[in-house]
Amino acid sequence: MNFLAHTYLSGNDDDLKIGNFLGDFVKGRLNKLHNSPYSQGIIKGMALHREIDFFTDSHPIVRQSIDRLQPKYRKFSGIVVDMFYDNVFAKNFTDYSEVNLSEFSQQFYDLLILRKDEIPEPMDRMVNSMIKRNWFTSYATYEGIEWSLKGISQRLSFKSGIENATEDLKNDYELYEIEFKEFFPELIEHCQKFINANA
């Protein structure tokens, strides 16, 4: 899953949202962070991020989506599926949320601005881009997904071809939508259990 889903799966807890947002950028064992500047709530959000990634990567429905793309994008197929799922999620956001995508997005951007001192400085450029280009709502469009995949492809060490993957989403959108809608409720339930167990 990508940023939009990770944020949504944090519920209404701002610390969880910040920690989940930082999840890809903080490496190593989380139990070594207890003397760090991060609060326990933020560390819990990082743990939630890893739990989401583990559950997603090991789920047979997600594997089915990845396998469809494997011949073309090989080891980068998982990255592509993350973006495809965010497109489906963004398009169907009100099926899962009482607030619309635009309002949800702005609330998160406001949180990033409010809590900017808790976000590592190397992430400033990305945060500014996220807010300026309104990443979350752009995920609902093919153009937004294409722009995101182009950005990711430019940061990869190897030529991946994922910048062209939006055509695959267009061609097989109904399949990815069916798979996402089967998988996502299970992920929501899993995350809620994880949050409750680590309260």
C-alpha positions as CSV (number, residue, x, y, z in Angstrom):
1,M,0.0,0.0,0.0
2,N,1.1,3.6,-0.5
3,F,0.8,6.8,1.5
4,L,-3.0,7.3,1.2
5,A,-3.9,3.9,2.5
6,H,-1.2,4.0,5.2
7,T,-2.7,7.3,6.5
8,Y,-6.2,6.0,6.3
9,L,-5.4,2.8,8.2
10,S,-4.0,4.9,11.1
11,G,-7.5,5.9,12.1
12,N,-8.0,9.1,14.0
13,D,-4.7,9.0,15.9
14,D,-2.3,11.7,14.8
15,D,0.8,10.0,16.3
16,L,0.0,6.8,14.4
17,K,-0.4,8.9,11.2
18,I,3.0,10.5,11.6
19,G,4.7,7.3,12.5
20,N,3.0,5.4,9.6
21,F,4.1,8.2,7.3
22,L,7.7,7.9,8.5
23,G,7.6,4.1,8.2
24,D,9.6,3.8,4.9
25,F,12.2,6.3,6.0
26,V,13.1,4.9,9.4
27,K,15.2,1.7,9.2
28,G,16.4,-0.8,11.7
29,R,14.9,-2.3,14.9
30,L,12.2,-0.1,16.4
31,N,13.0,-1.1,19.9
32,K,16.2,0.8,19.5
33,L,14.2,4.0,19.1
34,H,12.9,4.2,22.7
35,N,15.6,6.8,23.6
36,S,15.0,8.7,20.3
37,P,13.1,12.0,19.9
38,Y,10.1,10.0,18.6
39,S,7.2,9.5,21.0
40,Q,5.8,6.0,21.8
41,G,2.8,6.8,19.6
42,I,4.9,7.6,16.6
43,I,7.0,4.5,17.1
44,K,3.7,2.5,17.3
45,G,2.8,4.1,13.9
46,M,6.1,2.9,12.4
47,A,5.3,-0.6,13.7
48,L,1.8,-0.4,12.1
49,H,3.4,0.6,8.8
50,R,5.6,-2.5,8.9
51,E,2.6,-4.6,9.8
52,I,0.6,-3.3,6.9
53,D,3.5,-4.0,4.5
54,F,3.9,-7.5,5.8
55,F,0.2,-8.3,5.7
56,T,-0.1,-6.9,2.2
57,D,3.0,-8.5,0.7
58,S,2.0,-11.9,2.0
59,H,-1.7,-11.8,1.0
60,P,-2.7,-14.2,-1.8
61,I,-5.1,-11.6,-3.4
62,V,-2.3,-9.1,-3.6
63,R,0.0,-11.8,-5.0
64,Q,-2.6,-12.4,-7.7
65,S,-2.4,-8.7,-8.7
66,I,1.4,-8.8,-8.7
67,D,1.6,-12.0,-10.7
68,R,-0.4,-10.4,-13.5
69,L,2.4,-7.7,-13.9
70,Q,5.4,-9.9,-13.1
71,P,6.3,-10.8,-16.7
72,K,6.6,-7.1,-17.6
73,Y,7.8,-5.4,-14.4
74,R,9.4,-8.3,-12.5
75,K,10.7,-7.3,-9.0
76,F,9.0,-3.9,-9.4
77,S,5.5,-5.3,-9.8
78,G,4.7,-4.8,-6.1
79,I,5.5,-1.1,-6.4
80,V,3.1,-0.9,-9.4
81,V,0.3,-2.7,-7.5
82,D,0.7,-0.4,-4.5
83,M,-0.1,2.5,-6.9
84,F,-2.9,0.7,-8.7
85,Y,-4.5,0.0,-5.3
86,D,-4.3,3.6,-4.2
87,N,-6.0,4.6,-7.5
88,V,-8.9,2.2,-6.8
89,F,-9.0,3.3,-3.1
90,A,-9.0,7.0,-4.0
91,K,-11.8,6.5,-6.6
92,N,-13.9,4.7,-4.0
93,F,-12.8,6.6,-1.0
94,T,-16.3,7.5,0.3
95,D,-17.1,3.8,0.5
96,Y,-14.6,3.6,3.4
97,S,-14.7,7.1,4.9
98,E,-17.3,9.5,6.3
99,V,-15.3,12.4,4.8
100,N,-14.5,12.9,1.2
101,L,-11.0,12.5,-0.2
102,S,-10.4,16.2,-0.6
103,E,-11.2,16.9,3.1
104,F,-9.2,13.9,4.3
105,S,-6.2,14.9,2.3
106,Q,-6.3,18.5,3.5
107,Q,-6.5,17.3,7.1
108,F,-3.4,15.2,6.7
109,Y,-1.5,18.0,4.9
110,D,-2.4,20.3,7.8
111,L,-1.1,17.7,10.3
112,L,2.2,17.5,8.4
113,I,2.6,21.3,8.6
114,L,1.6,21.3,12.3
115,R,4.0,18.5,13.2
116,K,6.9,19.4,10.8
117,D,9.4,19.5,13.6
118,E,8.9,15.8,14.1
119,I,9.6,14.9,10.5
120,P,13.2,14.4,9.4
121,E,14.6,17.3,7.4
122,P,15.6,15.1,4.4
123,M,11.9,14.5,3.9
124,D,11.0,18.2,3.6
125,R,11.2,18.3,-0.2
126,M,8.9,15.3,-0.5
127,V,6.4,16.7,2.0
128,N,6.3,20.0,0.2
129,S,5.7,18.2,-3.1
130,M,3.0,16.1,-1.5
131,I,1.1,19.2,-0.3
132,K,1.7,21.4,-3.4
133,R,0.7,18.7,-5.9
134,N,-2.0,17.3,-3.6
135,W,-0.8,13.7,-4.0
136,F,-3.7,12.0,-2.3
137,T,-6.4,13.4,-4.5
138,S,-4.2,13.0,-7.6
139,Y,-4.1,9.2,-7.0
140,A,-7.8,9.1,-8.1
141,T,-6.7,10.1,-11.7
142,Y,-4.7,8.1,-14.2
143,E,-2.5,11.2,-14.7
144,G,-1.7,11.3,-11.0
145,I,-0.7,7.6,-11.0
146,E,1.4,8.1,-14.1
147,W,3.2,11.1,-12.5
148,S,3.9,9.1,-9.3
149,L,5.2,6.1,-11.2
150,K,7.5,8.3,-13.3
151,G,8.9,9.8,-10.1
152,I,9.5,6.4,-8.6
153,S,11.1,5.1,-11.8
154,Q,13.6,8.0,-11.8
155,R,14.8,7.1,-8.3
156,L,15.3,3.4,-9.1
157,S,18.8,2.1,-9.9
158,F,17.6,0.0,-12.8
159,K,15.4,0.6,-15.8
160,S,12.0,-0.7,-14.7
161,G,9.5,0.5,-17.3
162,I,7.0,1.2,-14.5
163,E,6.5,4.8,-15.8
164,N,4.4,3.2,-18.5
165,A,2.3,1.0,-16.2
166,T,-0.8,3.2,-16.2
167,E,-1.8,1.5,-19.5
168,D,-2.0,-1.8,-17.6
169,L,-4.2,-0.2,-15.0
170,K,-6.5,1.1,-17.7
171,N,-6.7,-2.2,-19.5
172,D,-7.4,-4.3,-16.4
173,Y,-8.9,-1.8,-14.1
174,E,-11.9,-4.0,-13.2
175,L,-9.7,-6.8,-12.1
176,Y,-7.6,-4.6,-9.8
177,E,-10.8,-3.1,-8.4
178,I,-12.3,-6.5,-7.7
179,E,-9.0,-7.7,-6.0
180,F,-8.7,-4.5,-4.0
181,K,-12.2,-4.6,-2.7
182,E,-11.7,-8.2,-1.6
183,F,-8.4,-7.5,0.1
184,F,-8.9,-4.1,1.7
185,P,-11.6,-5.0,4.3
186,E,-9.3,-7.8,5.5
187,L,-6.4,-5.3,5.9
188,I,-8.7,-2.8,7.7
189,E,-9.7,-5.6,10.2
190,H,-6.1,-6.7,10.6
191,C,-4.9,-3.1,11.4
192,Q,-7.7,-2.5,13.9
193,K,-6.7,-5.7,15.7
194,F,-3.0,-4.7,15.7
195,I,-3.9,-1.2,17.0
196,N,-6.1,-2.6,19.8
197,A,-3.5,-5.2,20.8
198,N,-0.8,-2.6,21.0
199,A,-2.8,0.1,22.8
